[in-house]
Amino acid sequence: MTQSREAFALIGAGPMGLAAAKVLKEQGIPFQGFELHSNVGGLWDIDGPKSTMYETAHLISSKRMTEFADFPMEDAVAEYPSHRAMRDYFRAFADNFGLRDHYKFNTEVTKVSPLGGPGDGWHVSWRDQEGEHEAEFAGVLIANGTLSEPNMPEFPGTFDGELIHASEYRYPSQFDGKRVLVVGAGNSGCDIAVDAIHHAELCDLSMRRGYYFVPKYVFGKPADTMGGMIRLPMWLKRKVDNLILGWFVGDPQKYGFPKPDYKLYESHPVVNSLVLYHAGHGDLRIQPDIDKIDGKTVHFKDGSSEDYDMILAATGYKLHYPFIDPNLLNWQGDAPHLYLNSMHPERDDLFVLGMIEATGLGWQGRHEQAEMVARYIKGIRNGCPVAAELKVKKQENYERATGGMNYLKLARMAYYVDKATYRKAVTGWIERFRKAAT
């Protein structure tokens, strides 16, 4: 067995894994990276074995609100970059900071297990083109992403047509000549529905609940660049933003969309104006939730029915860490319960990176998460008093950094945080670590 007891095992070379690799390198913490694909970029590389990209996919946030602060995207890149532009960006990021040499590519981590109690190290097993391998490491950093394991619902009845999850969608030509029902109206569902109307014989969109729709541009500027110009209390921000949405989006209920039964920002909004445009033009019909399926006939809960050749379930993804016992992650409900979504309450040798969603967090917010963790690991090793204080804090009965927001009780919202609250906490720890190091 190879001995690597001073190094951490870092799983994943997507954007979160790369951010972690960068800060680990900067803090002088030895690590070995593992990546299933032959290159970096995670799901943003459509050729990757776990990628859930489709050809028309673009960022739903603008590049300036999404990029790493110390590695801005080039001016020539579109304001809402394509998946290929993002893939190239992450490859350039890895090259710029010299991260590739720290990874084993075409390598699947199959199991990680503790050698004993906290601090005793971890046993890591993996396979590559040469066979099976194992080694001991000081700790494990899990950064394998949150959007690769499809959440496929069980529909009542039997469908005799083609049933696929959004993760299996790649090209609009998959819809050619078909009667299509897209189930789920999140960002991917709406994007895919817009693709389908140009190729399918018919396209309907089935929705269980209403959504708030946000345009990509407001007053000629990316909408997400406008929100932070003036800091407002949430009750007032909701009033102002609802007014602005009324100006630029109108009333989605006019086109058949159900009214949201929750307040703005209690779930992730849909950043898509085209779905409203096409619904308003009659190209896209809005259907209620499915009651049952019989052959190719879908019966909806309002008593109506329609025949379809294809059902595409845009029903999201679930957290998936198949190489580790869920009990080791302090799993509670639909997600691991970790301090600031990353730090295990009892262990200083196990971290989950990237298990976080927040409106407008961007890659910089995730980079900050990785920096906090890296500085904590270094601080624990060096006897830093700030690390000792953080160690006590993460053992407390803490709450998720929601900022008092009453998020919907859904699996996809189980690790959602309020951007301002979360970043304030994370950057606060980083600043204290920096001061302690000077």
N, C-alpha and C positions, 0 to 999 in steps of 0.2 A: 504494500500500500504506500502510495506517495505521501510524504509528509509536507503539509502546507500550513502548519498550525498558526503561523503569524498572519496569514492572508485571509481575506474574506472572499467568499464565492459570490459573484454578482451574476444574477440570472436575467438575461435579456439585453439586447442592443438596440431597442427602440429608443425614442427620444428620452424617455425617463431613465433607461439604463445608461444612455450616453451621458446624460447630465450627472448621474451618480458616478460614472467612471471619471469624468472630468474633475469633480470635486474631491474624490478619493485620491486621485493623482496629485492634486494641488495640496492636499493635507498630508501627503506622504504616507498614506495607508496602503499597504500592499494588498492587491486583490487579483483574482482571476475571473475574467468574464466568460460567460457561456451564451452562445446564440444559436438557435435552431437553424436559421437561414444562413446563406453563404455571404451575406452582406449586412450592413447596418440599416436602420430605418424602421424596423418593426412592421406594423400593419400598413404604414405609408408606402412600403414597397409592394406593389400589387403582385409581384412575382414570388413573394415570400409564402412559405407553406401555411402560415396562419393568417395571412392578410385577408381582410374582409372588405377591401377597397373595390369600387366599381369604376369603370372608365370615366364617368362624368363627375366623379367626386371632387369637391373643392372644400377648403376650409370654410367653416361657417363664421369664424372670427377673422378680423382683418390682420394682415401680416404684422403691422406695427404693434398690435395688442397681443400678439401670439409669440413672437420671436424671443430668443434668448437675448438678454440685455447686452451681453458682451460679444454677441455674434449676430448682428442685424442682417436681415435678408437684403439682397441687392435691390437697388432702385428699379431695375428692369423687371423684377418679379411682380406679378399682378397683385393688386390689393387683397384679393381673395384667391390665394394660390391653389393650383391643381394638386392632386396627389403626387404627380410626377415632380412638380417643383418642390414639394415638401420632401420627397425622397432625396432629391439632389441636395437640398439644404442640409439634411441630417448627415448625408455622406460627407459634405464639405465640412460640417461641424466636427465629425470624427477625425478627418484628416488634419484640420487646423489645430486641434488639441492633441494630436498623436495618440488616439485611443485604440486604433485597430489592433496594435500589437499586444494589447492586454486581453484580447478575446480569443477563445476557441470557437471557430465558426463551424457550421454543419454539425452542431453538437446539441444533443437533447439531454437535459438533466432529468433523470428518471426517479431519483429519490434523494431527499435530504432528511436526516434524522439526528437528534442530539446524541452526543457521546455520553452525556450524563446530565448533571444539573446545569443551571445557567453559568456560563463561563468555561465549561469543560470542552467546548468545541463541537463541531458538527462533522458528520460523515456524509459525503456527497458522492452519489453515483451518477455516471453519465455514459452515453454511448455516442460514438462517432463512426466514421467510415472504416476505422480500424478495429472496432469492436467495443467491448465494455471496459469501463475504467472506474476507479474510485480513489478518493483521497480524503484526508482530514483537513478541515479549515477552522479558523478561529471563529468564524460566524458566517451568516448567510444574509444576503440582500436580495429580496425578491422584487424584480422589476419586469415581469413578463407581460404586463399590460392588462387591461380590463375589458377589451372589446374583441375578443377572439372566440369565446365560447358561446354559441348561439343559445338564446332563450326561446326554445320552440314550444309554443303552447299546444295543448291537446284539444282539438276541436271536437265537439260532440257530433258523432256520425262518421260517415266514410266519404271521402272525396275521390271521385274517379278520374279527376284531371291531374294536372301537374302541381304538386305542392312543394314549394321551396322556401327556405329562409333567406332573408336579405343578404346573408353572408355568402350565398351561392350565386348572387347576381353579379354579373360582370359587364355585359353589353346590352344596350337597348334592343338589339336585334333579337334577344331572347323573347321579346314580346310580339314579334311580327305575326300579324293576323290572328291574334288570340284575344279572347275576352278575359280580362285580367281584373282580379280583386286584390288590392294591396290592403293588408290588415295592419293597422298601426300608423299613427300620423305624427310620429316624432320627426326629427330632422331628416333621417335617412328615408323614412317612409314617404315623406312629402317630396324629397328629391327624386326618388325612384318613380313615384306616381307621375311626376312631370315628364320624366323620360318615357314612361309607358304610353302616355297619350299620343305621342308622335309615331308610335309603332303599332300599338295594339288596335284591334277592331273596336274595343271598348275598354275603358278603365274606370273602376270605382274605387273609392277609398273608404274603408270601414274604420270607424272611430268609436272607442269605448267612452272617451271623455273629451271635453273641449280643450283647446290650447290657445295660448296667446301667441300671436304672429308678429314678428319683428322684421321690418324691412332691412336689407343690407345697407341701404344708403338713406341718410336723413340730411336734408339741405345740401346734397351733393357730396357728403362725407360719409365714410363708413360709420354705421350707427353706433358701433361699440366704442368709437373714439369720442363720443359726445357725452357719455354718461358720467365720467369722472371729472368733468370740468368744474362742476359745483357740487360740493358734498352736502347732501340733504338727508334729514332723518327719513327712515323708510316710509312712514305714513305719507309724508309730503312727496317723496320720490315716486311713490305709486301713483299719486294724483297727477303729477306732472307727466310721467311716462305714459299713463293711460290716455291723457289728453293728446300727447304727441302721436301715439299709436292710432288714435281716432282720426287724426289729420291724415296720416300717411297710409294707414291700412284700412280704415273704415270699420264697418261692422261685419265680421266674418259670418255671423248668423244669417245675413242676407243671402249667402251662397249655400246655406245648408249646414254649415259647421255648428256643432253643439256649443252652447255657452259654457265656459269653464266654471266648475263648481269649487274653485279655489282662487286665492288672490294672486295677482301678478308676482312673480319671482318665487312662488312656493313650489314650482316645478320649472324645469328648463324650458325656455320659450323656443318656438320654432322660427328659425331665421330663414325665411323663405317667402318672397312676395309672389313668385310665379304660380304657386299652388292656388292662391286666391284669384289671381288673374284668370287661370284656366277654369276654375270653378265658376267664376263670374261669366265666362264665355260658354259654359255648358259643355266644355271638353271633358270635365271631370265631375263625376257625381259623388256626393257624400252619402254614405250608408251608415246605419247604426251598427251596434255590436252584433256579432253572429249568435243566433239561437241554436241552429243545428245545420248539418250538411247531409244531403241525400243525393248520392251520385255526383252530378255536376251542378246540382241546384243548391244554392246557399239560401237558407231562411234566416231573416234578420229579426231582431227582437221587437220591431214595430209591426210585425206581421207580413211584411213584404218579402219577396224572393226574387232571385235572379240566377241565370245560368252562367257559369264561368268555365274556361279551359285551364286557367292557372290561378292559384292563390299564392301570393308572395307575403310571407309573414315578416313584417318589419317590426318585430317585437323585442328588439334589443338583445342584450348580452348579459351573461351572469359571470360573477367572479369565479375564477378557475385556477386553482393552484394544485394540480393533480399529483405533484411530487412530494407533498408534505401532508402530514396528518392535520386535519382542520383544527383539532383540539389544541395543537401547538400554537395556533394563531389567535387564540382567545376569541374564537368565532362566537358572535352573539347575533341572533336573528339572521339578517341577510348579508352580513359582512363582518370581518374581523373588527373587534373593538380595540383600537389602538390609539394611543395619545397622539394628537394631531395627525391622525390617519396613517401613522407610520411606525410608531415606537411601542414595542411590546411592554406591558406593565412590569413584568418580572425579569425579562431577559435583556441583556445588553449585547447579545450576539445574534439577534434576529430582527430584521426590519422589513417592512413592506413599503415599497416606493411606487408612487403613481396611483395608488388606490384613493383617488381624490377627484372630485368634480366640483366646479364652481363657475358660475357665469363670469366670464372675463378673466379667469385665472391665468390662462396662457402657459407657455412653456417656462416663463420666468418664475412663476409661482411654484412650479414643480422643481425647478432648479434650486429654489430657496429651500424647499423641503429636503432635497438631497444634501445641500450644504449644511443644514442644521444637523442632519444625521451624521455626516462625515465629521463635523466638528465635535459632536458628542462622542463618537467612537474614539477620536484622538484625545479628547478631554478625559475620558474614563481611563485611558491607558496612561496618561500623564499626571493623573491626580488633580485635575483642574477643579476648583471649587464650584464653578458654574455647572460643570457636568454632574457633580455630586448633588447639586440642588435640583437639576433637571431629572436626575434619577429618582429622587423622592417625589417630584411632581408627577411623573408618569405612572407612579404606583398608586396615586390617589384615585378616588372615585370621580373621575373627570367626565365632562360632557363633550360631545362633538361640537366643533366650533361653528355653530349655526347662527350665531349672532341673534338668537331669539326667534329666528325664522321657523315657521311651522311648515316644514317641507312635507309633501305628500308621503304617505306610508307605503312606498313602493320599493321593490328591490333595487331599482336603478338609482333611487334617491338615498339609499342607506349609507352612502359615503359622500354625500353632497354637503358642502360647507358654504358659509358666507365668505366671499372673497376678502372683504376688508377685515373681518374678525380673524380669519385664518392667517392672512399675511402679517397682520400686526403681531400675532403670537409668535409666528415662525421667525420673522425678521428681528423681533425683540430678543429671542434667544441667540440668533446669529450675532447681533451687535454686542451682546454681553460676552460671547465667546471671543470675539475680535478684540474687545478691550482687555480681556484677561490675558490674551496672547501678547499684548504690547508691553 
